[in-house]
Amino acid sequence: MSLTACHICELGSSATDAQIVYRDGEWTIASPVPVPGWMMLFPDRHNDGAWDVDEKAALRLGPLLVALTGAVREATGAERVYSMYQGENALHFHFLVMPRGADVPQEWRGAGLVGRHAELVDADRSAVVLDKVRELLGARLGTL
């Protein structure tokens, strides 16, 4: 697959500073849509799935995912923070991280939340949450 055909690689190369939450040369955390707390964690090197992540990046994944989901939960007050990877629509290993608050209807919970992003867009609140996640993530990663 060419890198220009990969939506995740495109996000990594074209994301604005406002969308980037974290970048360390191995992994990027970015907000692809203006839904408060929705983040994407992905390796900077293109790959076809989890089996294709190199050892150095794999060792960093666990601490990053734990720190990110904790920061998102604290920043949003969410009851749950989903992290999912399916690999069907974007053939580049990544996690979609989505907070789920108490106000989310039962039928939207779980994987069903993914398809509801258009109904959850709130650019102003998303910007505030992004700033808070950056702050919390920095503190959490500093303790690892």
VOMI-553416 format. One line per 8 residues: number of its first residue (from 0); for each residue x negated, y negated, z negated of N, C-alpha, C, O. Coordinates in nm, 3 decimals, m for minus. Layout:
REM VOMI-553416
NUM = X:Y:Z:X:Y:Z:X:Y:Z:X:Y:Z | ... $
END
This chain:
REM VOMI-553416
0 = m0.085:0.118:0.000:0.000:0.000:0.000:m0.089:m0.123:0.000:m0.187:m0.129:m0.075 | m0.056:m0.219:0.082:m0.134:m0.343:0.080:m0.094:m0.425:m0.041:0.021:m0.419:m0.086 | m0.188:m0.502:m0.092:m0.160:m0.581:m0.211:m0.053:m0.685:m0.185:0.020:m0.722:m0.277 | m0.041:m0.734:m0.062:0.061:m0.835:m0.034:0.201:m0.775:m0.037:0.299:m0.848:m0.050 | 0.212:m0.643:m0.027:0.343:m0.578:m0.032:0.382:m0.543:m0.175:0.492:m0.493:m0.197 | 0.295:m0.567:m0.271:0.322:m0.531:m0.410:0.373:m0.654:m0.486:0.303:m0.754:m0.499 | 0.497:m0.644:m0.535:0.558:m0.757:m0.606:0.484:m0.791:m0.735:0.479:m0.907:m0.775 | 0.426:m0.691:m0.800:0.354:m0.714:m0.925:0.221:m0.785:m0.894:0.184:m0.879:m0.964 $
8 = 0.151:m0.740:m0.793:0.027:m0.809:m0.753:0.056:m0.953:m0.713:m0.020:m1.044:m0.745 | 0.168:m0.974:m0.642:0.207:m1.110:m0.603:0.233:m1.196:m0.726:0.190:m1.312:m0.731 | 0.303:m1.141:m0.825:0.328:m1.216:m0.948:0.196:m1.252:m1.014:0.178:m1.365:m1.059 | 0.104:m1.157:m1.021:m0.026:m1.183:m1.083:m0.105:m1.291:m1.014:m0.176:m1.368:m1.080 | m0.095:m1.298:m0.882:m0.174:m1.398:m0.810:m0.103:m1.531:m0.791:m0.168:m1.633:m0.766 | 0.030:m1.533:m0.801:0.101:m1.658:m0.774:0.171:m1.719:m0.895:0.231:m1.826:m0.884 | 0.165:m1.653:m1.009:0.234:m1.705:m1.128:0.175:m1.840:m1.168:0.054:m1.862:m1.159 | 0.261:m1.927:m1.210:0.216:m2.059:m1.256:0.163:m2.048:m1.398:0.188:m1.949:m1.467 $
16 = 0.089:m2.150:m1.441:0.040:m2.151:m1.579:0.156:m2.141:m1.678:0.143:m2.081:m1.784 | 0.270:m2.199:m1.641:0.387:m2.193:m1.729:0.441:m2.051:m1.742:0.500:m2.017:m1.845 | 0.421:m1.968:m1.641:0.470:m1.830:m1.646:0.373:m1.735:m1.715:0.415:m1.632:m1.769 | 0.245:m1.768:m1.714:0.144:m1.680:m1.773:0.144:m1.696:m1.924:0.137:m1.807:m1.977 | 0.153:m1.584:m1.993:0.151:m1.582:m2.138:0.012:m1.540:m2.186:m0.037:m1.589:m2.288 | m0.050:m1.449:m2.112:m0.178:m1.392:m2.154:m0.246:m1.332:m2.031:m0.181:m1.276:m1.943 | m0.379:m1.344:m2.028:m0.457:m1.280:m1.921:m0.597:m1.256:m1.975:m0.659:m1.347:m2.030 | m0.648:m1.133:m1.960:m0.781:m1.103:m2.014:m0.876:m1.037:m1.914:m0.982:m0.990:m1.953 $
24 = m0.840:m1.033:m1.787:m0.924:m0.968:m1.687:m0.888:m0.822:m1.663:m0.925:m0.765:m1.561 | m0.816:m0.762:m1.756:m0.766:m0.626:m1.743:m0.614:m0.626:m1.730:m0.557:m0.554:m1.647 | m0.548:m0.708:m1.812:m0.403:m0.713:m1.822:m0.353:m0.856:m1.811:m0.422:m0.951:m1.848 | m0.233:m0.870:m1.759:m0.163:m0.998:m1.755:m0.026:m0.979:m1.819:0.039:m0.876:m1.801 | 0.016:m1.080:m1.893:0.153:m1.087:m1.943:0.211:m1.215:m1.884:0.157:m1.324:m1.903 | 0.321:m1.200:m1.812:0.384:m1.315:m1.746:0.535:m1.305:m1.762:0.590:m1.198:m1.789 | 0.600:m1.418:m1.746:0.745:m1.422:m1.750:0.795:m1.440:m1.606:0.787:m1.550:m1.551 | 0.847:m1.332:m1.546:0.886:m1.339:m1.404:1.020:m1.408:m1.379:1.046:m1.454:m1.268 $
32 = 1.104:m1.417:m1.482:1.236:m1.480:m1.468:1.261:m1.567:m1.591:1.212:m1.534:m1.699 | 1.336:m1.676:m1.577:1.360:m1.766:m1.691:1.469:m1.716:m1.786:1.566:m1.786:m1.815 | 1.451:m1.593:m1.832:1.539:m1.535:m1.934:1.458:m1.533:m2.063:1.348:m1.478:m2.065 | 1.509:m1.590:m2.168:1.432:m1.601:m2.292:1.377:m1.468:m2.342:1.451:m1.374:m2.371 | 1.245:m1.462:m2.350:1.177:m1.345:m2.403:1.148:m1.235:m2.304:1.078:m1.139:m2.340 | 1.197:m1.243:m2.182:1.170:m1.138:m2.084:1.028:m1.156:m2.032:0.993:m1.262:m1.981 | 0.947:m1.053:m2.046:0.807:m1.056:m2.007:0.774:m0.932:m1.924:0.845:m0.832:m1.927 | 0.665:m0.942:m1.852:0.613:m0.828:m1.780:0.466:m0.815:m1.818:0.390:m0.911:m1.812 $
40 = 0.427:m0.694:m1.856:0.288:m0.661:m1.891:0.238:m0.568:m1.783:0.295:m0.461:m1.760 | 0.129:m0.607:m1.715:0.079:m0.524:m1.607:m0.073:m0.536:m1.592:m0.131:m0.641:m1.623 | m0.137:m0.428:m1.545:m0.281:m0.435:m1.522:m0.311:m0.523:m1.401:m0.234:m0.527:m1.305 | m0.423:m0.592:m1.408:m0.460:m0.680:m1.297:m0.499:m0.602:m1.172:m0.481:m0.650:m1.060 | m0.553:m0.482:m1.190:m0.592:m0.399:m1.076:m0.470:m0.323:m1.027:m0.399:m0.259:m1.106 | m0.445:m0.329:m0.898:m0.331:m0.256:m0.841:m0.347:m0.106:m0.866:m0.458:m0.052:m0.862 | m0.236:m0.042:m0.891:m0.233:0.102:m0.913:m0.097:0.154:m0.872:m0.004:0.076:m0.847 | m0.085:0.284:m0.867:0.042:0.345:m0.828:0.125:0.395:m0.944:0.242:0.430:m0.926 $
48 = 0.069:0.399:m1.063:0.141:0.447:m1.180:0.048:0.458:m1.299:m0.071:0.430:m1.288 | 0.103:0.499:m1.412:0.026:0.509:m1.536:m0.097:0.599:m1.519:m0.201:0.575:m1.581 | m0.085:0.702:m1.438:m0.195:0.796:m1.415:m0.314:0.732:m1.345:m0.423:0.789:m1.341 | m0.293:0.614:m1.291:m0.396:0.547:m1.212:m0.461:0.430:m1.287:m0.541:0.356:m1.228 | m0.429:0.412:m1.415:m0.489:0.305:m1.496:m0.623:0.355:m1.546:m0.633:0.467:m1.597 | m0.728:0.273:m1.531:m0.860:0.318:m1.576:m0.869:0.322:m1.729:m0.786:0.263:m1.798 | m0.970:0.389:m1.780:m0.981:0.414:m1.923:m0.991:0.284:m2.005:m0.928:0.273:m2.110 | m1.068:0.188:m1.957:m1.082:0.062:m2.030:m0.947:m0.008:m2.045:m0.913:m0.056:m2.153 $
56 = m0.871:m0.014:m1.938:m0.739:m0.078:m1.942:m0.643:0.004:m2.028:m0.561:m0.053:m2.101 | m0.652:0.135:m2.021:m0.563:0.221:m2.099:m0.585:0.200:m2.249:m0.489:0.200:m2.326 | m0.708:0.183:m2.290:m0.737:0.162:m2.432:m0.682:0.029:m2.482:m0.656:0.014:m2.601 | m0.665:m0.066:m2.395:m0.614:m0.198:m2.432:m0.461:m0.202:m2.431:m0.401:m0.287:m2.497 | m0.397:m0.111:m2.359:m0.252:m0.113:m2.342:m0.175:m0.105:m2.473:m0.089:m0.189:m2.498 | m0.204:m0.009:m2.555:m0.129:0.010:m2.679:m0.129:m0.114:m2.767:m0.022:m0.162:m2.805 | m0.247:m0.167:m2.801:m0.250:m0.289:m2.884:m0.177:m0.408:m2.820:m0.112:m0.485:m2.890 | m0.187:m0.422:m2.688:m0.118:m0.533:m2.621:0.034:m0.516:m2.628:0.106:m0.612:m2.656 $
64 = 0.082:m0.395:m2.603:0.226:m0.372:m2.605:0.283:m0.390:m2.745:0.390:m0.447:m2.762 | 0.212:m0.342:m2.846:0.256:m0.360:m2.984:0.260:m0.509:m3.020:0.357:m0.557:m3.077 | 0.152:m0.581:m2.988:0.146:m0.724:m3.019:0.254:m0.802:m2.944:0.318:m0.891:m3.001 | 0.274:m0.770:m2.817:0.372:m0.842:m2.735:0.514:m0.818:m2.785:0.590:m0.913:m2.802 | 0.550:m0.694:m2.808:0.688:m0.668:m2.852:0.714:m0.729:m2.989:0.824:m0.776:m3.016 | 0.615:m0.728:m3.075:0.631:m0.792:m3.206:0.646:m0.942:m3.194:0.728:m1.002:m3.264 | 0.566:m1.003:m3.107:0.574:m1.148:m3.086:0.710:m1.186:m3.025:0.770:m1.286:m3.066 | 0.757:m1.109:m2.929:0.887:m1.136:m2.866:0.999:m1.122:m2.969:1.090:m1.204:m2.973 $
72 = 0.992:m1.019:m3.050:1.096:m0.999:m3.152:1.098:m1.116:m3.250:1.205:m1.168:m3.283 | 0.981:m1.158:m3.295:0.976:m1.269:m3.389:1.021:m1.401:m3.324:1.091:m1.480:m3.387 | 0.981:m1.423:m3.201:1.015:m1.549:m3.134:1.162:m1.561:m3.100:1.217:m1.671:m3.095 | 1.227:m1.447:m3.076:1.367:m1.450:m3.033:1.466:m1.411:m3.143:1.585:m1.441:m3.133 | 1.418:m1.346:m3.247:1.508:m1.296:m3.351:1.587:m1.175:m3.305:1.691:m1.143:m3.363 | 1.540:m1.108:m3.201:1.611:m0.994:m3.143:1.620:m0.877:m3.240:1.530:m0.855:m3.321 | 1.732:m0.804:m3.231:1.746:m0.681:m3.308:1.655:m0.571:m3.254:1.597:m0.494:m3.329 | 1.645:m0.566:m3.123:1.563:m0.466:m3.054:1.483:m0.535:m2.946:1.525:m0.638:m2.893 $
80 = 1.368:m0.479:m2.913:1.292:m0.525:m2.798:1.265:m0.402:m2.713:1.194:m0.310:m2.754 | 1.322:m0.402:m2.594:1.303:m0.290:m2.503:1.172:m0.307:m2.426:1.135:m0.418:m2.390 | 1.105:m0.198:m2.402:0.990:m0.198:m2.312:1.010:m0.077:m2.221:1.019:0.037:m2.267 | 1.016:m0.104:m2.093:1.045:0.006:m2.000:0.961:m0.002:m1.874:0.922:m0.109:m1.828 | 0.935:0.116:m1.822:0.867:0.131:m1.694:0.936:0.242:m1.619:0.949:0.354:m1.670 | 0.980:0.213:m1.499:1.042:0.315:m1.417:0.961:0.344:m1.292:0.951:0.459:m1.249 | 0.902:0.242:m1.234:0.815:0.263:m1.118:0.886:0.295:m0.989:0.825:0.352:m0.899 | 1.011:0.261:m0.977:1.084:0.288:m0.853:1.083:0.169:m0.757:1.061:0.186:m0.637 $
88 = 1.106:0.050:m0.809:1.116:m0.068:m0.722:0.984:m0.140:m0.704:0.964:m0.208:m0.603 | 0.896:m0.127:m0.798:0.763:m0.188:m0.788:0.662:m0.078:m0.817:0.650:m0.031:m0.930 | 0.590:m0.038:m0.715:0.495:0.072:m0.729:0.361:0.020:m0.779:0.259:0.029:m0.711 | 0.364:m0.034:m0.898:0.247:m0.087:m0.968:0.283:m0.073:m1.115:0.382:m0.131:m1.160 | 0.206:0.003:m1.189:0.237:0.027:m1.329:0.258:m0.104:m1.403:0.175:m0.194:m1.395 | 0.369:m0.114:m1.475:0.400:m0.235:m1.552:0.508:m0.202:m1.653:0.584:m0.106:m1.637 | 0.514:m0.282:m1.756:0.623:m0.273:m1.852:0.707:m0.399:m1.841:0.653:m0.510:m1.835 | 0.836:m0.382:m1.838:0.928:m0.493:m1.852:0.967:m0.496:m1.998:1.014:m0.395:m2.052 $
96 = 0.948:m0.609:m2.064:0.978:m0.626:m2.205:1.097:m0.720:m2.216:1.094:m0.831:m2.163 | 1.203:m0.674:m2.285:1.327:m0.751:m2.292:1.383:m0.747:m2.433:1.410:m0.639:m2.485 | 1.401:m0.863:m2.496:1.466:m0.863:m2.627:1.617:m0.844:m2.611:1.677:m0.886:m2.511 | 1.676:m0.779:m2.712:1.821:m0.761:m2.711:1.876:m0.811:m2.845:1.847:m0.754:m2.950 | 1.955:m0.916:m2.839:2.013:m0.974:m2.958:2.144:m0.907:m2.997:2.199:m0.826:m2.923 | 2.193:m0.943:m3.114:2.319:m0.888:m3.164:2.437:m0.928:m3.077:2.539:m0.859:m3.075 | 2.423:m1.039:m3.004:2.533:m1.091:m2.923:2.547:m1.020:m2.788:2.642:m1.047:m2.714 | 2.455:m0.931:m2.754:2.461:m0.861:m2.626:2.569:m0.753:m2.633:2.567:m0.668:m2.723 $
104 = 2.664:m0.755:m2.539:2.773:m0.656:m2.541:2.720:m0.512:m2.536:2.616:m0.486:m2.475 | 2.790:m0.423:m2.599:2.749:m0.282:m2.607:2.722:m0.223:m2.469:2.626:m0.148:m2.452 | 2.804:m0.257:m2.371:2.787:m0.197:m2.237:2.663:m0.248:m2.163:2.624:m0.189:m2.063 | 2.602:m0.355:m2.211:2.479:m0.407:m2.151:2.355:m0.347:m2.215:2.245:m0.362:m2.161 | 2.368:m0.282:m2.327:2.254:m0.237:m2.404:2.181:m0.122:m2.336:2.239:m0.047:m2.259 | 2.052:m0.111:m2.367:1.968:m0.009:m2.304:1.929:m0.052:m2.164:1.915:m0.171:m2.136 | 1.913:0.045:m2.076:1.868:0.017:m1.939:1.964:m0.074:m1.863:1.923:m0.139:m1.767 | 2.089:m0.079:m1.906:2.188:m0.165:m1.839:2.155:m0.312:m1.848:2.206:m0.392:m1.768 $
112 = 2.072:m0.351:m1.943:2.037:m0.492:m1.959:1.959:m0.545:m1.839:1.970:m0.663:m1.805 | 1.881:m0.460:m1.775:1.797:m0.503:m1.662:1.880:m0.572:m1.554:1.840:m0.676:m1.503 | 1.993:m0.516:m1.521:2.077:m0.571:m1.414:2.153:m0.697:m1.451:2.224:m0.752:m1.367 | 2.140:m0.742:m1.573:2.216:m0.859:m1.620:2.132:m0.985:m1.627:2.177:m1.086:m1.681 | 2.011:m0.982:m1.573:1.923:m1.098:m1.590:1.982:m1.228:m1.536:1.961:m1.334:m1.594 | 2.055:m1.222:m1.427:2.112:m1.345:m1.369:2.210:m1.411:m1.465:2.224:m1.534:m1.466 | 2.277:m1.331:m1.547:2.373:m1.385:m1.642:2.308:m1.437:m1.770:2.373:m1.503:m1.851 | 2.179:m1.409:m1.787:2.108:m1.446:m1.908:2.009:m1.560:m1.887:1.940:m1.599:m1.981 $
120 = 2.001:m1.614:m1.767:1.905:m1.720:m1.737:1.933:m1.843:m1.824:2.046:m1.891:m1.833 | 1.828:m1.892:m1.887:1.833:m2.014:m1.967:1.691:m2.071:m1.965:1.610:m2.041:m2.053 | 1.663:m2.153:m1.865:1.527:m2.202:m1.843:1.473:m2.283:m1.960:1.356:m2.268:m1.996 | 1.556:m2.366:m2.020:1.508:m2.449:m2.132:1.471:m2.362:m2.252:1.362:m2.377:m2.309 | 1.559:m2.271:m2.290:1.528:m2.184:m2.405:1.413:m2.091:m2.371:1.331:m2.059:m2.458 | 1.405:m2.046:m2.247:1.296:m1.959:m2.206:1.162:m2.026:m2.225:1.067:m1.963:m2.272 | 1.151:m2.154:m2.190:1.025:m2.228:m2.205:0.986:m2.238:m2.353:0.868:m2.223:m2.387 | 1.082:m2.263:m2.440:1.056:m2.270:m2.583:1.007:m2.135:m2.636:0.911:m2.128:m2.712 $
128 = 1.074:m2.028:m2.594:1.037:m1.893:m2.638:0.898:m1.857:m2.586:0.819:m1.798:m2.659 | 0.868:m1.893:m2.462:0.734:m1.863:m2.407:0.625:m1.928:m2.490:0.524:m1.864:m2.521 | 0.644:m2.053:m2.528:0.544:m2.121:m2.611:0.527:m2.049:m2.744:0.415:m2.031:m2.792 | 0.637:m2.009:m2.804:0.632:m1.939:m2.933:0.565:m1.803:m2.918:0.486:m1.763:m3.004 | 0.596:m1.730:m2.812:0.533:m1.600:m2.789:0.383:m1.616:m2.770:0.306:m1.537:m2.823 | 0.341:m1.717:m2.695:0.197:m1.741:m2.678:0.128:m1.760:m2.813:0.024:m1.700:m2.840 | 0.188:m1.841:m2.897:0.133:m1.869:m3.029:0.127:m1.741:m3.114:0.023:m1.709:m3.171 | 0.237:m1.670:m3.121:0.243:m1.547:m3.202:0.152:m1.438:m3.148:0.086:m1.367:m3.224 $
136 = 0.148:m1.425:m3.016:0.063:m1.324:m2.954:m0.083:m1.352:m2.985:m0.158:m1.260:m3.017 | m0.123:m1.478:m2.975:m0.261:m1.514:m3.006:m0.297:m1.476:m3.149:m0.405:m1.423:m3.173 | m0.208:m1.502:m3.242:m0.232:m1.466:m3.382:m0.239:m1.315:m3.399:m0.326:m1.264:m3.471 | m0.149:m1.243:m3.334:m0.146:m1.097:m3.348:m0.269:m1.033:m3.284:m0.326:m0.939:m3.339 | m0.310:m1.082:m3.170:m0.428:m1.023:m3.102:m0.556:m1.057:m3.177:m0.654:m0.982:m3.171 | m0.556:m1.169:m3.247:m0.672:m1.207:m3.326:m0.697:m1.116:m3.444:m0.807:m1.114:m3.499 | m0.596:m1.040:m3.483:m0.610:m0.949:m3.596:m0.639:m0.806:m3.553:m0.656:m0.718:m3.638 | m0.644:m0.781:m3.424:m0.670:m0.644:m3.376:m0.819:m0.616:m3.368:m0.860:m0.506:m3.330 $
END
